[in-house]
Amino acid sequence: MSVVTLVRRRPPGTAVSVLDFGLACALLVLGPLVLAPWDRFGTWTAFQPGYALSVIITAGGVRGLGVWAASLLAVSLSYVVYLGGDVGSEMTSTAVGNVLTYVVYALVARMFFGYTRRIARDADASRARAAELARREEERRAQVMMHNGVAVMRLLTEQGDDVSRARLVGQAEVELRRMRSYLRGGDAYASEGEGPSAGLVPVVRRVCERFADLNVVASLDLGTGLRIPAAQAEALERALGSLLLNVRVHARAHEVVVHLDGTGEGGWTLTVHDDGVGFDPASVTAGVGLREVVVGELRRRGLAVGIVSAAGEGTTVTVRSRPGPEAAPPPEPALPTVRAAFADAP
């Protein structure tokens, strides 16, 4: 049965296993007919006891508990028959020890096989969990990378004048380069030659210029000279673009104010305010843009995000740096509501 199990890479059926146990028991019971008493006890002449032990040990790893326990009992009784009644009193302890050998070896083997199977199941579960987490992370990255591009393409399908469509085409080209870089496995921001850090003011101004039709008022002088890591700059550029796209599609705002303020020791605060229709954070469910592109990505890059909004009063988004040891992003919210997602609002 061991050879069959190894070749097939799975244990045989219950019927085959029972037949194997039956053969082992039959060999033990018939042993006294072909072996002299002195060959059945204390020598290696007979193969029957060893064969029966190997069957029991193998079954400890591949068979169910019921078949294994019944077979262990049957083999132990067959071994008693195999020894016969010729065992002297001085050899009784040895005979009992031989019988217990089946029991002890079978239990040890079954515990070992059971432990090995549990380790294998845990390893399989860990690999499956890791694969699922990797799939979710890749899905999230794809959502973050493609959200703005999809929004721009949606706007391109709507009616508009030539000037607005030309501006959207320019934004679509930017998003297209970013998505192509993602599909190639590269760093979209590094391809723009910014190096390990980027100027904060140029990043914000570049995004504002793409949305000149929204009447964006950019007040960035207080942030002159500030530099941030390229990864933060990429996330901030994408998040700011997503916010202004939301203003264009949903807010119906007359003016958008983008204000940058330095807070000392390299810290900074970026505020984006529109005078549009706003929304109720208690009842609105955050979409991919707000939940992932804005809040999720900026927090993952060590930035604090806060959103304040009310129906009819516009929306204010605040992004703050986290200098020093507080740069680690906080745990993500359990619920995707706007209020929960923006719990660190100032």
Buried (B, 14 or more C-beta within 10 A) or exposed (E): BBEEBEEEEEBBEEEEBBEBBBBBBEBBBBBBEEBEEEEBBEEEEBEBBEBBBBBBBBBBBBBEEEBBBEBBEBBBBBBBBBBEEEBEEEBEEBBEEBBEBBBEBBEEBBEEBEEEEEEEEEEEEEEEEEEEEEEEEEEBEEBBBBBBBBBBBEBBEEEBEEEBBEBBEEBBEBBEBBBEBBEEEEBBBBEBEBEEEBBBBBBBBBBBEBBEEBEBEBEBEBBEEBBBBBBBBBBBBBBBBBBBBBBBEBBEBEBBBBBBBBBEEBBBBBBBBBBBBBBEBEEBEBBBBBBBBBBBBBBBBBBBBBBBBEEEEBBBBBBBBBBEEEEEBEEEBEEBBBBBBBEBBE
